[in-house]
Amino acid sequence: MNSTLATHAMEVIRQALVREFVRAHPQWRAQDIVMTSRDGRLVLTPLPVLTEDKERLKAYLHAIPMTTFLFRKLAIHRDPYWQDGVVSADHTRRLADSLHSSNFEALDVAEWIEKSQDIQYGLDACALTTVRLFQSKTQLRKTKVAPVSEGETRRLIEILAYLKLAIDQLNRVHALYRQESDLGELFSNKSKELLHLSFPPIQSFGKPPEFAKLLQQFIQTKDPQTGASPERREQILRINIQILLKTRKLLHHQLTQYKDQLTERRTAYEEVWSTISQLQNQPLPPKMDEESPLLDSKPATRTRMVRFKRPGKK
């Protein structure tokens, strides 16, 4: 596993949790929020609240190594779908920056800000869903070791909740892929204008007909009849679990195809950007006129372009 990507994915998760905390507590700023551990649990706390009490501040400083250890041990950031989403968002940001800051002039300031906010919103939504999925998986493990006397229904409900979050996560990653694909098309079009290149189109990945049919089946059977027996309730839960398993399999197959196409495009974009950057960083040749074929004046230069790099490269 790429340790640099894992560390980056972990930090993005932390930042998303902080922004969610600030949205719920708007009286605080993101830079005021710190993560600490309390009784073996990770919690977010405003730093000013800690500094008001010397003992609490001392406990916070003492707990920093444990907090880091616990967060790494949770391994939420190692979720492969989450890491794919982080990589996609990084590439989308590079595309947006390139389209705004270069001679492409494809995005003005307002459009660039809007695109940047959309990317951040999509990444935060994926991060929070990934955290909830991890929590659901943890709860499911506890349920599996619970006494049989507590009944099979509880286990089936936990499995259903987990699968719903798993599908939600796939949809979040799909949305990040779509953002990258859309900006990639704009980048391709602008590249064609300069270099007359041709890019193979990326296949559109909307939700397949099978996906809609499966969801319809789920809607039709999700609510057991009033007064249904425990056996009937379990039967309905099992049916819905099978429907969600099929749905997740379909989405996974789609994401794999989507990712393969985007990965190929990323390599092409980097090569194209390197060529365009070199061309536009070259000084323009001096203007020639009839009286003086050779001019001594200093040639004009192009505006330097922001270089397009793969995530993790320096």
C-alpha positions as CSV (number, residue, x, y, z in Angstrom):
1,M,0.0,0.0,0.0
2,N,1.2,3.5,-0.8
3,S,2.1,5.0,2.6
4,T,2.1,8.5,1.3
5,L,-1.5,8.1,0.0
6,A,-2.6,6.4,3.2
7,T,-1.2,9.4,5.2
8,H,-2.9,11.8,2.9
9,A,-6.2,10.0,3.0
10,M,-6.1,9.9,6.8
11,E,-5.5,13.7,7.0
12,V,-8.4,14.3,4.5
13,I,-10.6,12.3,6.8
14,R,-9.6,14.3,9.8
15,Q,-10.2,17.6,8.0
16,A,-13.6,16.5,6.8
17,L,-14.6,15.5,10.4
18,V,-13.5,19.0,11.6
19,R,-15.5,20.7,9.0
20,E,-18.5,18.6,10.0
21,F,-18.0,19.6,13.6
22,V,-17.8,23.3,12.6
23,R,-21.0,23.0,10.6
24,A,-22.7,21.6,13.7
25,H,-21.1,24.2,16.0
26,P,-20.7,27.4,13.9
27,Q,-19.4,29.4,16.8
28,W,-16.1,27.7,16.4
29,R,-13.5,28.0,13.5
30,A,-11.9,24.9,11.9
31,Q,-8.4,26.0,13.2
32,D,-9.8,25.9,16.8
33,I,-10.7,22.2,16.6
34,V,-8.3,19.5,17.8
35,M,-8.7,15.7,18.0
36,T,-8.0,14.1,21.3
37,S,-8.6,10.8,23.0
38,R,-10.8,10.3,26.1
39,D,-11.4,6.9,27.7
40,G,-10.0,5.2,24.7
41,R,-12.4,7.1,22.3
42,L,-11.5,9.8,19.8
43,V,-13.3,13.1,20.2
44,L,-13.1,16.6,18.6
45,T,-12.8,19.5,21.0
46,P,-12.3,23.3,20.6
47,L,-8.8,24.1,21.8
48,P,-9.9,27.3,23.6
49,V,-12.1,25.1,25.8
50,L,-9.1,23.0,26.7
51,T,-6.9,26.0,27.5
52,E,-9.4,27.3,30.0
53,D,-8.5,24.4,32.3
54,K,-4.8,23.6,33.0
55,E,-5.6,20.0,33.9
56,R,-7.6,19.4,30.7
57,L,-4.9,21.0,28.7
58,K,-2.2,18.9,30.3
59,A,-4.3,15.8,29.7
60,Y,-4.7,16.8,26.0
61,L,-1.0,17.3,25.5
62,H,-0.3,14.0,27.2
63,A,-2.8,12.2,25.0
64,I,-1.5,13.4,21.7
65,P,0.6,10.3,21.0
66,M,-2.3,8.0,22.0
67,T,-4.7,10.0,19.8
68,T,-2.4,9.6,16.8
69,F,-2.0,5.9,17.5
70,L,-5.8,5.4,17.9
71,F,-6.6,7.2,14.7
72,R,-4.1,5.2,12.7
73,K,-5.3,2.0,14.3
74,L,-8.8,2.7,13.2
75,A,-7.6,2.4,9.6
76,I,-10.7,4.2,8.2
77,H,-8.3,5.9,5.8
78,R,-7.2,2.5,4.4
79,D,-10.6,1.8,2.8
80,P,-9.7,1.3,-0.9
81,Y,-12.8,3.0,-2.2
82,W,-12.0,6.0,0.0
83,Q,-8.5,6.2,-1.3
84,D,-9.7,6.0,-4.9
85,G,-12.0,8.9,-4.1
86,V,-9.1,11.0,-2.7
87,V,-7.0,10.3,-5.7
88,S,-9.8,11.3,-8.0
89,A,-10.5,14.5,-6.1
90,D,-6.8,15.4,-6.2
91,H,-6.7,15.0,-10.0
92,T,-9.9,17.0,-10.4
93,R,-8.4,19.9,-8.4
94,R,-5.3,19.8,-10.6
95,L,-7.5,20.0,-13.7
96,A,-9.5,22.9,-12.2
97,D,-6.3,24.8,-11.3
98,S,-4.8,24.2,-14.8
99,L,-8.0,25.4,-16.5
100,H,-8.1,28.5,-14.4
101,S,-4.4,29.6,-14.0
102,S,-3.1,28.8,-17.5
103,N,-3.5,30.4,-20.9
104,F,-6.5,28.0,-21.4
105,E,-8.6,30.6,-19.6
106,A,-11.4,28.1,-19.4
107,L,-12.5,28.9,-15.9
108,D,-12.7,32.5,-14.5
109,V,-12.3,33.1,-10.8
110,A,-15.9,32.6,-9.9
111,E,-16.1,29.3,-11.8
112,W,-12.8,28.1,-10.3
113,I,-14.1,28.9,-6.8
114,E,-17.4,27.1,-7.5
115,K,-15.6,24.0,-8.9
116,S,-13.2,23.9,-5.9
117,Q,-16.1,24.1,-3.5
118,D,-18.0,21.3,-5.4
119,I,-14.9,19.1,-5.2
120,Q,-14.5,19.7,-1.4
121,Y,-18.2,19.1,-0.8
122,G,-18.1,15.8,-2.7
123,L,-14.9,14.7,-0.9
124,D,-16.4,15.6,2.5
125,A,-19.6,13.7,1.8
126,C,-17.5,10.6,0.8
127,A,-15.4,11.0,3.9
128,L,-18.3,11.1,6.3
129,T,-20.0,8.1,4.6
130,T,-16.7,6.2,4.9
131,V,-16.6,6.9,8.6
132,R,-20.2,5.8,9.1
133,L,-19.5,2.7,7.1
134,F,-16.6,1.9,9.4
135,Q,-18.8,2.5,12.4
136,S,-21.4,0.2,11.0
137,K,-18.9,-2.5,10.3
138,T,-17.7,-2.3,13.9
139,Q,-21.2,-2.6,15.2
140,L,-21.9,-5.5,12.9
141,R,-18.9,-7.4,14.3
142,K,-20.2,-6.8,17.8
143,T,-23.6,-8.1,16.7
144,K,-22.1,-11.3,15.3
145,V,-20.7,-12.2,18.7
146,A,-23.9,-11.3,20.6
147,P,-25.9,-14.2,22.2
148,V,-28.2,-16.1,19.9
149,S,-31.0,-15.4,22.3
150,E,-31.1,-11.8,21.2
151,G,-32.5,-13.0,17.9
152,E,-31.5,-13.2,14.2
153,T,-33.6,-10.1,13.3
154,R,-31.1,-7.8,14.9
155,R,-28.2,-9.2,13.0
156,L,-30.1,-8.9,9.7
157,I,-31.0,-5.3,10.4
158,E,-27.3,-4.5,11.1
159,I,-26.3,-6.2,7.8
160,L,-28.9,-4.2,5.9
161,A,-27.7,-0.9,7.5
162,Y,-24.1,-1.8,6.6
163,L,-25.0,-2.6,2.9
164,K,-26.9,0.7,2.6
165,L,-23.9,2.6,3.7
166,A,-21.6,0.5,1.4
167,I,-23.8,1.4,-1.6
168,D,-23.9,5.1,-0.5
169,Q,-20.1,5.1,-0.4
170,L,-19.9,3.7,-3.9
171,N,-22.3,6.4,-5.1
172,R,-20.1,9.1,-3.5
173,V,-17.0,7.8,-5.2
174,H,-19.0,7.7,-8.5
175,A,-19.8,11.3,-8.0
176,L,-16.2,12.2,-7.6
177,Y,-15.3,10.3,-10.7
178,R,-18.0,12.2,-12.6
179,Q,-16.5,15.5,-11.5
180,E,-13.1,14.4,-12.7
181,S,-14.5,13.1,-16.0
182,D,-16.4,16.4,-16.7
183,L,-13.4,18.7,-16.1
184,G,-11.2,16.2,-18.0
185,E,-13.4,16.7,-21.0
186,L,-13.0,20.4,-20.8
187,F,-9.2,20.0,-20.5
188,S,-9.3,17.7,-23.5
189,N,-11.2,20.2,-25.6
190,K,-8.8,23.0,-24.7
191,S,-5.8,20.8,-25.5
192,K,-7.3,19.9,-28.9
193,E,-7.4,23.6,-29.8
194,L,-3.7,24.0,-29.1
195,L,-2.3,20.6,-30.2
196,H,-5.0,19.2,-32.4
197,L,-5.2,16.0,-30.3
198,S,-7.9,13.4,-30.2
199,F,-8.9,11.7,-27.0
200,P,-11.1,8.6,-27.0
201,P,-14.4,9.4,-25.2
202,I,-15.0,8.2,-21.6
203,Q,-18.0,5.9,-21.4
204,S,-20.9,7.4,-19.6
205,F,-21.6,5.5,-16.4
206,G,-25.2,6.3,-15.3
207,K,-27.1,3.9,-13.1
208,P,-27.9,0.8,-15.2
209,P,-31.5,-0.4,-15.7
210,E,-30.7,-3.4,-13.4
211,F,-29.9,-1.0,-10.6
212,A,-33.3,0.7,-10.9
213,K,-35.1,-2.6,-11.0
214,L,-33.3,-3.8,-7.9
215,L,-34.1,-0.7,-6.0
216,Q,-37.8,-1.0,-7.0
217,Q,-37.8,-4.5,-5.6
218,F,-36.4,-3.2,-2.4
219,I,-39.0,-0.4,-2.1
220,Q,-41.8,-2.9,-2.7
221,T,-40.6,-5.3,0.1
222,K,-38.9,-3.1,2.6
223,D,-41.8,-2.6,5.0
224,P,-43.2,-5.7,6.6
225,Q,-47.0,-5.9,7.0
226,T,-48.4,-4.8,10.3
227,G,-48.4,-7.7,12.7
228,A,-46.1,-9.7,10.6
229,S,-44.5,-12.7,12.3
230,P,-40.8,-12.7,13.2
231,E,-40.3,-15.3,10.5
232,R,-41.9,-13.0,7.9
233,R,-39.9,-10.1,9.0
234,E,-36.7,-12.1,8.7
235,Q,-37.7,-13.3,5.3
236,I,-38.2,-9.7,4.1
237,L,-34.9,-8.6,5.6
238,R,-33.1,-11.5,3.8
239,I,-34.7,-10.6,0.5
240,N,-33.6,-7.0,0.8
241,I,-30.1,-8.0,1.8
242,Q,-29.8,-10.1,-1.4
243,I,-31.1,-7.1,-3.4
244,L,-28.5,-4.8,-1.9
245,L,-25.7,-7.3,-2.4
246,K,-26.6,-7.5,-6.2
247,T,-26.8,-3.7,-6.3
248,R,-23.4,-3.3,-4.7
249,K,-21.9,-5.8,-7.1
250,L,-23.2,-3.8,-10.1
251,L,-21.9,-0.5,-8.7
252,H,-18.5,-2.1,-8.0
253,H,-18.3,-3.3,-11.6
254,Q,-19.1,0.1,-12.9
255,L,-16.6,1.9,-10.7
256,T,-13.9,-0.5,-11.7
257,Q,-14.5,0.3,-15.4
258,Y,-14.7,4.0,-14.7
259,K,-11.5,4.0,-12.7
260,D,-9.6,2.1,-15.4
261,Q,-10.6,4.7,-18.0
262,L,-9.8,7.7,-15.7
263,T,-6.4,6.2,-14.9
264,E,-5.5,6.0,-18.6
265,R,-6.7,9.5,-19.1
266,R,-4.6,10.8,-16.2
267,T,-1.4,9.6,-17.8
268,A,-2.4,11.2,-21.1
269,Y,-3.3,14.5,-19.4
270,E,0.0,14.7,-17.7
271,E,1.9,14.1,-20.9
272,V,-0.2,16.7,-22.7
273,W,0.2,19.2,-20.0
274,S,4.0,18.7,-20.0
275,T,4.0,19.4,-23.7
276,I,1.8,22.5,-23.5
277,S,3.7,23.9,-20.6
278,Q,7.0,23.6,-22.4
279,L,5.5,25.3,-25.5
280,Q,4.0,28.2,-23.6
281,N,7.0,28.7,-21.4
282,Q,9.2,29.2,-24.5
283,P,10.0,32.9,-25.3
284,L,8.1,34.2,-28.3
285,P,10.3,34.8,-31.4
286,P,11.0,38.5,-32.1
287,K,8.7,40.2,-34.6
288,M,10.2,40.7,-38.0
289,D,9.7,43.8,-40.1
290,E,10.9,44.8,-43.5
291,E,13.4,47.4,-42.3
292,S,15.1,45.3,-39.6
293,P,15.0,41.5,-40.1
294,L,16.9,41.0,-36.8
295,L,15.8,42.9,-33.7
296,D,17.9,43.4,-30.6
297,S,15.0,43.9,-28.3
298,K,14.3,41.3,-25.6
299,P,11.7,38.8,-26.8
300,A,8.3,38.7,-25.0
301,T,7.6,35.7,-22.8
302,R,4.5,33.7,-22.1
303,T,2.9,33.5,-18.7
304,R,4.3,30.5,-16.8
305,M,1.7,27.8,-16.4
306,V,0.9,25.8,-13.3
307,R,2.3,22.3,-13.9
308,F,-0.1,19.4,-13.9
309,K,1.3,16.5,-11.7
310,R,0.1,13.2,-10.4
311,P,-0.8,13.2,-6.7
312,G,2.2,12.3,-4.5
313,K,4.7,13.7,-7.0
314,K,7.0,16.5,-6.0
